[in-house]
Amino acid sequence: MSKQRKIVFTAFLLYTASILYLMFFGFGRTDAAAQTNGYTFIWMPDSFFKMPALSELLHPTLMAIVDIGNVAAFIPFGLLVPVLYRMPFVRFIGLFVLCVLTIETLQALTLLGSFDVNDVIQNSSGAAIGYGAYAVGTRGKTVPKRTIFTGLCASLLLAGTLIVYSGIDKAFTEEQGPFTALNEWKDARGNPVQSAGPCIFTLGGQKVEPRYNVYGAEHGKKTVYTYELKGKELFLFLNYGIPDQGVLRGSLSISVDGQQILSDSEEYQDREPAEFKWFFEQADELTITIEGREKIWDIGYREMKYFWE
């Protein structure tokens, strides 16, 4: 074994040992294992990368640093292994993925971590970047040129990988759509919903100016509103309370598919406006029941959608 090969082999062993230590014992894994009751296997890729905005580049989130580290930390394997063992890319990446799968499984079985398919993809991407950078670097005729070519190629491939994964993450991540006010819906009979006209009132001594709509019981009697949600995945928003003027008595009940999610019945003074937010993974029918002087206002939803919908 040549002197240069011995140096590369030693570097490979030391780096591998460091990575294995971090994967099994670093970041307080032993303490966390003592509090873990079962194995954790995450089979579906989720939340690859979210490219930070320009204002966030100087202060990236911890998760962004971890995601980038999961790729960048494995680039050296793609640089060192081809030097020690000549092999085509397909064989190299196949063996590397097998090793990562084994390590992830051991992490889960020893309770020193979890099996996370995200880690498998990210780690393997880092190794692939290193192999690509090595292949380009070998085209340099001198050591300085090879070093420059390798470093530049690794940086470009890393940046490109992050951008591609960010696009994949965005394409398959649902986000809240624009706010749709209740008075833009139709009731269960398909008729447009009519809300009370604009009004201003005080509640708990605070001035309330509804922006979208106001609903209450007709003549103080129980009034029921029913709406078809057609299996939508959404966040419901509303504000509610009993205005200060008059008798402070009223009630509000909201149910989804027959299951009550909000019940309010109060009879006292100095009550502040209340906000309510609820997430529906899938809902077909929304029922709102109002009685007495209870008011709800600015009720609406934000539907969860993919950016391409």
N, C-alpha and C positions, 0 to 999 in steps of 0.2 A: 504494500500500500504506500503510495507516494505521500510526501509530506503535506502537499496541498489537500489531498483526499482525506488525510488524517485530521487536518484542521476542520474541514467541512463536516466530517463525521462527528467530531467532538462537539461542534456547534449544533449539529442536528440533535444529538443526544441531550445536550443541556437545554436546548429550547423545548424539546419534547417533554422533558421532565418538568420544566417550569409550567407549561400549559396544562399538563396532567395534574400538577399540584393545585393550580387555580381551579380546574374543573371539578376536583374532588374535595379539596380542603380550603380553598380560598373563599373570601366573601362571607365568612361566618357559617359555612355549610354544616360543620359538625354541630354547632349549637342549634341550627334549624332542624337538623335530622332528629335531635332529641325530642322535638315538639311535633314531629310529623307522624301521623297515624297510619298512613297508607301510601301506596305507590301512585305516582302521577305520570300519566301518559297523555301527551297532547299530540293527536294525530293529524289535525287539520292546520295548515299554515294560516296565520292570522297576524295582521299588523306588521307587515314587513318593515317598511321605512316610511316615515313622513318627512319629506324634505322641509327643513325649517325655513321660515320667512327670512328676508334679509335682516330684519331687526333682531331675529333670534340666533343668527349665526355666531355672535359673540357670547351668547348665553344659551347654548344647546341644553336640552333636557337630559336627565340621567338616562332615560330609555334610548334616546337618540345616540348617546355615547356608547351604550351597551351594544346596540344594533351594529353600529359602525365597527366597534371593537370585535364583534363576533365574526366579521369579515376580515378586517385588517390583520388581526392576530394570527390568521392562518395562511396569509400570503407567503411567509418564509418557507412553509412546507413545499409550496409549489416551486420555490427557488432552489431549495437544498436537495430535495429528493432526486430530481433529474440529473444533478451533478454526480450523485452517488450511484444511481441506478438508471441507466438508459432505458426508457420505456415510452411507448406511444401515449398520447394524452388519454385515450379511452381507457387503457389499462390503468394508468395512474389514477384517474378520477374515480374509476370503479373501485379500486382498492382503498382509496381514501374514504369514499362514502361508506364502505363496509366497516372501516375502522371507527368512523364517527358514530355509526349506528350501534356498534358494540359498546363504545364509551357511554353514549346516551342511555343505553339499556342498563349498564352497570350503575350509572348515576341514580336511575330510578329504583333499581333493586336494592341498592345500599342506603336509600333514603337521603343521599347526599346531593340530591338534585332531582330533576325530572327529565323524562324523555320528551323532548320538544322538537317536532319536525322543523320548526323555524330555525333552530340551531343547526340542524343537519344541513339545511339549504344554505344558510349563511356561511357556515364553516367551509362547506364544499366550494362555495363561490369564491371564498378567499384563496383556497388552494388552486382553483382554476385560474384566478387572476395571476398568482405567482408563476404558474406554469407558462401562461401566455407571455408574461414579462420576460421570463427566462428565455423562451424561444426567440423573442425579438432581440434580446440582449446579445445572444450568441452571434448575431450578424455584425456586431462591431469588430473592427480589425484590431483594436488595441483595448487594453484593460480599462482605461478611462472612458472610452467610447461605449464599451459594453456596459459599464456601470451607469453611465448617463442614460443609455437606451433602456436599460432594465428599470431604473427608477422612474423615468418619465412614462414608460408604458404602464407600469404598475399603478401610478397615480391616475392616469387617464382611464384605465380599466376599472379602478375602484370607483371613480366619480361616475363613470357610465353605468356601472352596476347599481349604485345607489339611486340614480335617476330612473333606471328601468324598474327597479323594485318599488320605488315610490309611485310610479305610474300604475303598476300592478295593484299596489295597496289601495290607491285612490279608486281604481276601477271596480274593486270588489269590496269597498267599504261604504256602507250607507251613512248618509249625513242628513241632518234635519233640513227639510225644504222650507220654503217661505211660509210665513204665518197666514193661515186662512181663517177668517172670522166666522163665527157660527152663523151670522146672518147671510153668509154666502153659500151655506149648505141648503139642502132640501130635506124636509121631514120624511118620515117613513112612508107617507102617502105620495111622495114625489112633489109636494108643493113647496114653493119658496118660503123660507122662514122669515117671519116678520119680527123685528125687535122693537123695543120702545125707542122713541125718538131721543135725540141728544138731551141730556139733562146733567145737572150738577147738584150734588148733595154732600152733606157732611156725615162722617162716620167716625165715632170716637174722637170728635173734635177736629178731624182732618178733612180738608176739602178734597172731594173725589170728582175727577173729570173723566168719565169713560171715553175711550178713544174709538172703540169699534161698535159696541152694542151694550144694551142694558136689558135685563130680563127680570120679571117679577111675577107674582101671582095676580091673576085677574080679579080685581075687587077684593083682594085678600084671601080668596078661596083657593083651595088646592088646584094647581095647574100642572099638567104633565106634558113634557115635550119628549118626543121619541124620534131618533134619527138612525138611519142605516149607515154603518161604517164600511160595509162590504169587505170585511176581512183586512182592513188597512192596518199597517204598522205605524203608529204615530204617538206623539206626545200631546196630551190634552192640557190646556192652560185655562185658568179662570180665576177671577177674584170674587169674593163674596162677603156679605155682612149685612147688618140691619142699620139703616140710616137713623140718625139721632132724632129726627122729628117724629112725633107721634108715639104710638105704643111700640116699645122695643120687644117685639115678639114675632117669631117667624121660624121657619124650618126649611132645610134644603137636603135633598137626597139625590145622589147620583149613582146609577147602576150600569154595569156593562154586562150584557148577556145574562141578566138576572142576578149578577153578583154585585152587591153594594160596595162601592169604593170610597164613598164620602157621605157622612151623615152629620148634619149640623142643626142644632136646635138650641137657641139661646134666648134669654130674657133678662138682660142687665145692661147697664149704661157703661159709657167710656170704653167701648169695644173698638179695637183698631181693625182696619180692613185686613182680610186674610187672603193669602195666595194659595193656589192649589195647582200641583203639576203631577201628572200621572202618565206612565208609559204603557201602551197597549201593544203587545207583540202581535196580537191578532184579535180583532174585535168586529162583531157583526152589528150589534145594536146598542145604542146609547140612550139611556132614559134619565131625564132630569125632572125631578118633582120639587115644586116650590110652593110654599104656603105662608100666609101672613105677610109681613112686611120685609121678608128676606129679599135681598137683591143679589143678582150675579151680573158681572159685567166683563167686557173684554174677553169673552170666552171664544176659544178657537183651538186650532191644532197646527202642528208642524209634522208633516208626513215624512217618514224615513225613506229616502230614495238614493239610488246610485246617481252619480253626476251625469250619466248618459241617458237617464230616463227623462 
